[in-house]
Structure formats: structure tokens, C-alpha cells
């Protein structure tokens, strides 16, 4: 009898210890989740590389950690990039970095300090003159830059590429019907209609070129993708544009800027703010 009672007592004690440990672990886990949620804020920048050592993007310096340092050599000054980062005591540390070029396509016309690519007017700045001199009509080029306005791009990096089976362009849908989708004045024939895209959306079109006809291969709706950045602290480098609704936006992006007191149309700057529901930037 004594043996049975002793055994039961041991089992009860073990159960109490196990339960205490379980509760403690659960509390610690919940506390860690709370700390993580409280201290790690989602931060993102859409910008242009000013320098690689140190890494500066649109005027802001970033620290490269040991996990991303080996990748920095594949980037170039002037490239469009998207960077996710954390803010540690006013030091911005990169957690993720990727290129975000505007277009890859053949050149149709060469003017004085400008190219026409997919019916987009691409302005060539003095620092790109060496690359510009090598280009002839028909050459494929990959371009980073900023939309000054619809159909006009200020190039910040340009590279000659061999002829491609597929090209791409990012921009605002200017026209859409059952058969075609247009970025600026460039039309792309649908292979299959896209129901989730409307005129005015920001999209990335991957296309094929068959003789003189451009056909869509894939359409990614970036407006929908950017809306998923709600509550992100965001920085966007670009030119200020005004839509038909008289509201200000950063060219090439769908966000409406909430506070526009210090902005004017055609101005280039890095807009800082938080993405709010409705795809609005609360400008800082």
C-alpha cells in the first residue's frame, strides 16, 4: 500500500514539474514572439545605387552583413534595387537585396542623348555616354532608371545584352482591351486575357518578339503586390507625378501621397512614409 502511494506521489510530482516547464516554455515563446513583433519593423526601399563601398542607395547608407556581403559584387552603380533592412540604433542593415530594372528590350531608334526602347523615351545622362556610344538600333539593352513621367525614363544604368528570347518592361497600363495591353504607346498582344489587371495598374510584362509584333508571355500586377506592403516603412526614389484625379504619386508606383505640402510635380526626391490601407503613403 505504501509502495503504491509513493509511486503515485512520484508520478504526480513529475506531472507538476512537466506542467510547470511546459507553461514556462509557452510563456517564454509568447514573450519572444511579442519582442520580435515589437522590435523588428518591416522596412523597404525602392532606390538607385549611388555607391557600392560603402553601399549607398538614393542617398542613404546601408550596412552589409556577412550573409549578403558576398553578393554585392554582382551589383552596379545606377541599378534599381529593392532592399529590405532593419534599423539598429540608426544603422540600416540590409537583410535582403534584389535588382529591380525597368526594362530589357531591343532599341528601335537612337537620338541625341536618348534612345527609343519599346516606344519609351530613354534619356541618357553624361555618366552613361560611353555605353550609349556602343549602341545601334536592334541592340538589346537592359535599363535601370526612373520614370520622369509616363513614357519618359531617366536612365541611371544601361547595359548591352545579347539578343533575347524574352524581354520585359515595368510601367503603368495606359490602355487595355480584349486583344492588347499598352505601356505608354507600346502595345503588347495578349496570348490570354488577364482578368486581374485594369488600366492604370503598375505591371511587369514579360514578352516575346515575333517579327514586328510583341506578345505577352507573363503579366505580373505590381499594384496588387505593392498593396501587400501595408504597414511597411517605405522609401521610394522617383519623380513626383500628378494623376487625372489630381493626386500626387511617385512615378512608376501606385501609392497616393497623403501629405503633399512640400511636393510639386516633376520634382525628384526620396519619399519616406508608411504604407496605409488604400495604398497611401503617409509622407514624412
ABEGO torsion letter per residue (X at the ends): XAAAAAAAAAAAAAAAAAAAAAAAAAAAAAAAAAAAAAABBBBBBBBBBABAOBBBBGGBBBBBBAAAAAAAAABBBGBBBBBBBBBBGGBBBBABBBBBBABBBBBABBBBGBBBBGGBBBBBBAAAAAAAAABBBGBBBBBBEBBABBGBBBBABBBBBBBBABBBBBEBBABBBAABBBBEABBBBBABBBAABBBGBBBBBBBBBBEABBBBABBBBAAAAAAAABGBBBBBBEBBBBBAAGBBBBBGBABBBABAAABBBGBBBBBBEBBBBGGBBBBX
